[in-house]
Amino acid sequence: MRVMRLTAGELAEASAPVPVPGESELLIRVCAVGVTPTELLWYPTTNTKTGEARMGAIPGHEFSGVIAAVGPGVEGFAAGQEVFGLNDWFDEGATAEYCLTKAAFVAAKPARLSHVEAASVPISGLTAWQALFDHAALQPGERLLVHGGAGSVGLFAVQLGRRHGAHVIATASARDAEFVTELGAEQVIDYRAGRFEESVGTVDVVFDTVGGATLERSWEVLKPAGRMVTVAADEEKAERVKKAFFIVEPNARQLGAIAELLQTGQIRTGVARVVPFSLAADAYGGRIEKSSQGKIVVDVEAERND
């Protein structure tokens, strides 16, 4: 099978055997995979769980595809079933024609979504879900500020926050203001036109997907009992930032809940650009022009060999 491997900091196409599913695993025929460029720099991409250097990692841990084979001990799934999911960061990813994943990490793909659309969901949707509900414990009626409301994670945070009964405020560029308003934001602040803290007032929850100065300036708009959650902190973090920072984890139950919302049209995803497998390296390297709304997805089926 064709795969994309990280070699000397760059992605390059290679060939690899089709893996065989082990206990509690599924073999997925990958149809599409979402692109998170920063993944190439993450610790699990360059290191094993035990700390040794990791060579030749395959990136792309969110995917949509069809179950090709079922490993021992798997119940509730069958070959031919369409699924989407997020596999473990230390495992090989899905920028390949096949990948392995745990059955506990996938859910049935929403039928109304294409594989390309579904592949844009797992990381972004689960990040927003876990940020708002697991880490911030967002309550109906609270004021929520989402930084980066048009981005791949922010667009889910805006929608989920509004559905939960929060008053949603989001920062975005002026060109994305209408899009973010359509998602459910009741106030959209153009981050290029001025400082958000001068017009946002105080909020109960800040969900930051931007980091840097935006994160630092956000502390002053929190109410005394307010909660900060960020996915964009630098490695050297102050203690309060360490407490606010988290990394998304696979969760089939939560992904299933998100799938139901997508299937019923209560929320939507965003795809900024679709590229074929041969352009995956350019997508990760920032060499592909795209919309600011959503994320890039690699359409593996477009150039499939088998």
C-alpha positions in Angstrom: 0.0 0.0 0.0 1.0 3.6 -0.5 1.8 5.6 2.7 3.3 9.0 3.5 6.2 8.7 6.0 8.0 11.5 7.8 11.7 11.4 6.9 14.2 14.0 8.1 11.3 16.4 8.8 9.6 16.0 5.4 6.8 13.8 4.2 7.6 11.4 1.3 5.6 8.7 -0.3 6.7 5.1 0.4 5.4 1.6 0.2 4.4 -0.6 3.1 2.7 -3.9 3.7 -1.0 -3.8 4.5 -1.2 -4.3 8.3 -3.1 -7.1 10.0 -5.5 -6.2 12.8 -4.7 -7.6 16.2 -6.8 -8.0 19.3 -9.6 -5.4 19.5 -8.3 -3.8 16.3 -9.9 -2.9 12.9 -8.2 -2.6 9.6 -9.6 0.5 7.8 -9.5 1.0 4.1 -8.9 4.7 4.2 -11.0 6.9 2.0 -10.0 10.3 3.4 -7.8 11.7 6.1 -7.8 15.1 7.8 -4.6 17.2 7.8 -3.2 18.9 11.0 0.1 20.4 9.9 1.5 20.8 13.4 1.2 17.1 14.0 4.6 16.7 12.3 6.2 18.4 15.3 4.3 16.7 18.1 6.1 14.4 20.5 4.2 11.2 19.6 5.3 11.8 15.9 9.0 11.9 16.8 9.1 9.7 19.8 7.7 6.3 21.0 5.7 5.9 24.1 8.9 4.9 26.0 10.8 7.9 24.8 13.0 6.6 22.0 13.3 8.4 18.8 10.6 7.4 16.3 11.5 7.2 12.6 9.3 7.2 9.6 6.0 7.9 11.3 2.8 8.0 9.2 0.8 11.1 10.2 -2.9 11.8 9.9 -4.8 10.4 12.9 -8.4 11.3 11.9 -9.9 9.4 9.0 -13.0 8.1 7.3 -13.2 4.8 5.5 -14.5 1.3 5.3 -13.7 -1.6 7.6 -11.6 -4.0 5.6 -11.0 -6.6 8.3 -12.0 -7.2 12.0 -9.5 -8.4 14.6 -10.1 -10.9 17.4 -12.4 -9.7 20.2 -14.1 -7.0 18.2 -17.9 -6.8 18.6 -20.4 -4.5 17.0 -18.4 -3.9 13.8 -18.2 -5.8 10.5 -16.3 -5.7 7.3 -17.8 -3.3 4.8 -19.1 -0.9 7.4 -18.4 2.8 6.9 -16.8 4.4 10.0 -14.8 7.4 11.0 -12.5 8.0 14.0 -9.3 9.2 15.7 -6.6 6.7 16.4 -3.9 6.8 19.1 -1.2 9.5 18.5 1.6 7.0 19.0 0.2 4.6 16.4 0.7 4.9 12.7 -1.7 7.4 11.1 -4.0 7.2 8.2 -2.2 9.1 5.5 -2.1 5.7 3.8 -4.3 3.4 1.9 -5.0 1.3 5.0 -4.6 1.9 8.7 -5.2 0.1 12.0 -7.3 1.5 14.8 -8.9 0.3 18.0 -12.6 -0.5 17.7 -13.1 1.7 20.8 -11.9 4.8 18.8 -14.4 4.8 15.9 -18.1 5.4 15.3 -20.4 4.8 12.4 -19.9 7.5 9.7 -22.9 9.8 9.4 -24.6 8.7 6.2 -25.3 12.2 5.0 -21.6 13.1 5.0 -19.1 12.1 2.3 -15.9 10.5 3.5 -14.1 13.7 2.8 -16.5 15.7 5.0 -16.4 13.0 7.7 -12.6 13.0 7.8 -12.6 16.6 8.8 -14.5 15.9 12.0 -12.9 13.7 14.6 -10.0 15.8 15.9 -11.9 19.1 15.6 -15.2 17.9 16.9 -13.8 15.9 19.8 -11.4 18.8 20.7 -14.3 21.2 20.9 -16.5 18.7 22.8 -13.9 17.9 25.4 -12.9 21.5 25.8 -16.4 22.8 26.5 -17.9 19.9 28.4 -15.1 17.9 30.0 -12.6 20.6 30.8 -14.7 23.9 31.1 -17.9 22.3 32.3 -19.8 24.9 30.2 -23.3 25.6 31.6 -26.4 27.0 29.7 -26.6 30.7 30.0 -22.9 31.3 30.4 -20.9 33.6 28.2 -18.4 31.7 26.0 -15.6 33.3 24.1 -14.1 31.2 21.3 -10.9 32.4 19.7 -10.6 31.4 16.1 -14.3 30.8 15.5 -13.9 30.0 11.8 -11.1 27.5 12.2 -11.5 23.7 12.1 -11.9 23.5 15.9 -13.5 26.9 16.5 -16.4 26.2 14.1 -17.4 23.2 16.2 -17.0 25.1 19.5 -19.3 27.9 18.3 -22.0 25.4 17.3 -21.8 23.2 20.3 -21.7 26.1 22.7 -24.8 27.7 21.1 -26.7 24.4 21.1 -25.8 24.0 24.8 -27.5 27.3 25.6 -24.4 29.5 26.0 -24.1 33.1 24.8 -21.3 32.6 22.2 -18.8 35.3 21.3 -16.1 34.5 18.7 -13.0 36.2 17.3 -12.5 35.9 13.5 -11.4 37.9 10.5 -13.9 40.3 8.9 -14.3 38.0 5.9 -15.4 35.1 8.1 -17.8 37.1 10.3 -20.9 36.1 8.3 -19.9 32.4 8.4 -19.3 32.4 12.2 -22.6 34.2 12.8 -24.4 31.5 10.7 -22.8 28.9 13.0 -24.4 30.5 16.0 -22.1 33.3 17.4 -24.1 36.2 18.8 -21.1 38.5 18.5 -18.2 38.3 16.2 -15.1 40.4 16.9 -12.7 41.2 14.1 -9.4 40.5 15.7 -7.6 42.6 13.1 -9.6 45.7 13.8 -8.9 46.1 17.5 -8.3 44.4 20.8 -11.1 41.9 21.7 -10.8 42.7 25.4 -12.1 46.2 24.7 -15.4 45.0 23.5 -16.1 41.5 24.8 -16.8 42.4 28.5 -16.3 39.5 30.9 -17.0 35.9 30.2 -17.4 32.6 32.0 -15.3 30.5 29.6 -12.6 31.2 27.1 -11.7 28.5 24.6 -8.5 29.4 22.9 -7.3 27.9 19.6 -4.9 30.7 18.8 -2.3 30.9 21.6 0.4 33.5 22.0 -0.6 37.0 22.9 -4.3 36.2 22.3 -4.1 33.6 25.1 -2.2 35.9 27.4 -4.7 38.8 26.9 -7.6 36.5 27.5 -7.0 36.0 31.2 -8.2 39.6 31.9 -11.7 39.0 30.4 -12.5 36.0 32.7 -14.9 36.4 35.5 -13.5 35.5 39.0 -14.9 32.0 38.6 -14.2 31.8 34.9 -12.4 28.9 33.2 -9.7 29.0 30.5 -9.2 26.1 28.1 -6.5 26.2 25.4 -5.1 23.8 22.8 -2.5 26.3 21.5 -0.1 26.8 24.4 3.7 26.8 23.9 5.9 24.1 25.4 7.2 26.4 28.1 4.0 27.2 29.9 3.2 29.1 33.1 1.4 27.1 35.8 -2.0 28.5 35.0 -1.5 27.8 31.3 -0.5 24.2 32.1 -3.8 23.7 33.9 -5.7 25.2 31.0 -4.0 23.2 28.3 -5.2 19.8 27.0 -4.7 17.4 24.2 -7.7 15.7 22.6 -8.2 12.0 23.2 -10.1 9.4 21.2 -13.6 8.8 22.5 -16.1 6.7 20.5 -19.1 7.7 22.7 -18.5 11.4 22.2 -17.8 10.9 18.5 -21.0 9.0 18.2 -22.9 11.9 19.7 -21.2 14.3 17.3 -22.1 12.0 14.4 -25.8 12.1 15.4 -25.7 15.9 15.4 -24.1 15.9 12.0 -26.6 13.3 10.7 -29.6 15.3 11.8 -28.2 18.6 10.5 -28.0 20.2 13.9 -24.3 21.0 13.3 -22.0 21.0 10.3 -18.3 20.6 9.5 -16.0 22.6 7.3 -13.6 21.6 4.6 -11.1 24.3 3.6 -9.6 22.3 0.7 -9.5 18.8 -0.7 -6.2 17.5 -2.2 -5.2 14.1 -3.7 -2.8 11.7 -1.9 0.1 12.9 -4.0 -0.2 16.4 -2.6 -0.3 15.4 1.1 3.2 16.6 1.7 2.3 20.0 0.3 -0.7 20.1 2.5 1.3 19.4 5.7 4.0 21.8 4.5 1.7 24.8 4.2 2.1 24.9 0.4 -1.6 24.6 -0.4 -3.9 27.6 -0.6 -7.1 27.1 1.3 -10.0 28.8 2.9 -9.8 29.8 6.5 -13.0 27.9 7.2 -12.3 24.4 8.3 -9.3 22.1 7.4 -7.6 20.5 4.5 -8.6 16.9 3.7 -6.6 14.3 1.7 -8.9 12.3 -0.6 -7.1 9.0 -0.6 -9.7 7.4 -2.9 -8.9 9.9 -5.7 -5.6 8.2 -6.5 -6.0 4.8 -5.1 -3.8 2.0 -6.4 -5.7 -1.1 -5.4 
